[in-house]
Amino acid sequence: MHKLELPRISERIRGFTLPVEGRMNVFDYDEAFQINLGDQVTVDVLPENSYDFEARTPDYFGVSDREPIRTTETAKVSYDFDPAASSVKVEVESAQGTHHIDFRTLSGDWFVATLTPRGDFLVLAEPYLIEVYAL
């Protein structure tokens, strides 16, 4: 499991999409961004406002009712989110073994730990931080 180094993207994230073909999107209250997950991670501001992006992207995670993907054929993620706690303990089981991540949370508003459908990425996010791991 390898953590990708992402630059600071937003002051307060509202949602994100899963990585597909090396790209994912993140949006906040002002802008929407595309993150390119290549050898060198880059972030581009999308030309549409974040509310238009959210309206055309109903399958995002974050401030939504969408359930995270916790189990795939190759990986499993487990955690319990306590809005009053300062971190979330996340356990990831994959072919590489079992990994533990202590993900800090500054907001009790929401937290998501989700796998991609193929189990090749893990995304951890809360309003002030997002982390992506290649599995």
C-alpha positions in Angstrom: 0.0 0.0 0.0 1.5 3.3 -1.1 0.2 6.8 0.0 0.1 9.3 -2.9 1.3 12.7 -2.1 -1.5 15.1 -2.8 -1.1 18.9 -2.6 -3.6 20.8 -0.4 -6.6 21.0 -2.6 -9.3 22.9 -0.7 -10.2 24.7 2.5 -13.4 22.6 3.0 -14.2 19.6 0.8 -17.8 18.8 0.1 -17.3 15.7 -2.0 -15.1 13.6 -4.3 -15.4 11.0 -7.0 -13.5 7.7 -7.1 -10.3 7.4 -9.2 -11.0 6.2 -12.7 -8.3 5.9 -15.3 -5.8 7.8 -13.1 -8.1 10.8 -12.4 -10.5 11.8 -9.7 -12.5 14.9 -8.8 -12.9 16.9 -5.6 -15.2 19.8 -5.0 -15.8 22.3 -2.3 -18.1 25.3 -1.9 -16.4 27.4 -4.6 -14.6 25.2 -7.1 -14.3 21.7 -8.6 -10.9 20.2 -9.2 -9.5 17.3 -11.2 -6.6 15.4 -9.6 -4.3 13.5 -12.0 -2.8 10.5 -10.1 0.2 9.9 -12.3 3.8 9.6 -11.3 3.6 13.3 -10.3 0.2 14.2 -8.9 -1.3 17.4 -10.4 -4.4 19.3 -9.7 -6.4 21.4 -12.2 -9.4 23.7 -11.5 -12.4 22.6 -13.6 -14.2 25.4 -15.6 -17.6 24.8 -14.0 -18.7 25.9 -10.5 -18.9 23.4 -7.8 -22.7 23.3 -7.6 -23.0 22.5 -11.3 -20.4 19.8 -10.9 -22.3 18.3 -7.9 -25.6 18.4 -9.9 -24.1 16.4 -12.8 -22.2 14.0 -10.6 -24.7 12.2 -8.3 -22.2 9.3 -7.6 -19.9 11.3 -5.4 -18.9 10.6 -1.8 -18.7 13.1 1.1 -21.7 15.2 2.0 -24.1 12.6 0.5 -25.9 9.5 1.4 -23.8 7.3 -0.8 -22.4 4.2 1.1 -18.7 3.6 0.8 -17.3 0.5 -0.9 -15.9 -1.5 2.0 -15.3 -4.8 0.3 -14.0 -5.9 -3.1 -12.6 -9.1 -4.4 -9.1 -8.0 -3.5 -9.5 -5.7 -0.5 -11.5 -4.9 2.6 -11.7 -1.7 4.7 -13.2 -1.3 8.1 -13.6 1.6 10.5 -16.1 3.2 12.9 -16.5 7.0 12.6 -17.1 8.8 15.9 -17.9 12.5 15.1 -16.5 13.6 18.5 -13.2 11.8 18.1 -10.0 13.5 16.7 -9.2 10.6 14.4 -10.6 7.5 12.8 -8.7 4.2 13.0 -9.0 2.5 9.6 -8.0 -1.1 8.9 -7.2 -2.2 5.3 -6.8 -5.8 4.3 -5.4 -6.6 0.9 -3.1 -9.1 -0.8 -0.2 -7.0 0.7 -1.3 -7.7 4.2 -3.2 -5.8 6.9 -2.5 -2.1 7.3 -3.7 0.4 10.0 -4.1 4.1 9.3 -4.9 6.6 12.0 -6.6 9.3 10.0 -7.0 12.6 11.8 -10.4 14.3 11.7 -10.8 18.0 12.3 -14.5 18.0 11.6 -17.2 15.7 12.9 -19.4 16.5 9.9 -18.5 13.5 7.8 -15.8 10.9 7.1 -15.5 8.4 4.3 -13.1 5.5 3.7 -13.9 3.9 0.4 -12.3 1.5 -2.0 -12.6 1.7 -5.8 -14.6 -1.2 -7.3 -11.5 -3.0 -8.5 -9.8 -2.5 -5.1 -6.8 -0.7 -6.6 -7.2 2.6 -4.6 -8.4 3.6 -1.1 -9.7 7.1 -0.5 -10.0 8.6 3.0 -11.6 12.0 3.3 -13.2 14.5 5.6 -14.0 18.2 5.0 -10.4 19.3 5.6 -8.3 16.4 4.3 -8.2 13.8 1.6 -5.7 11.0 1.2 -5.4 8.5 -1.6 -3.6 5.1 -1.3 -2.6 2.8 -4.2 -3.2 -0.8 -3.2 
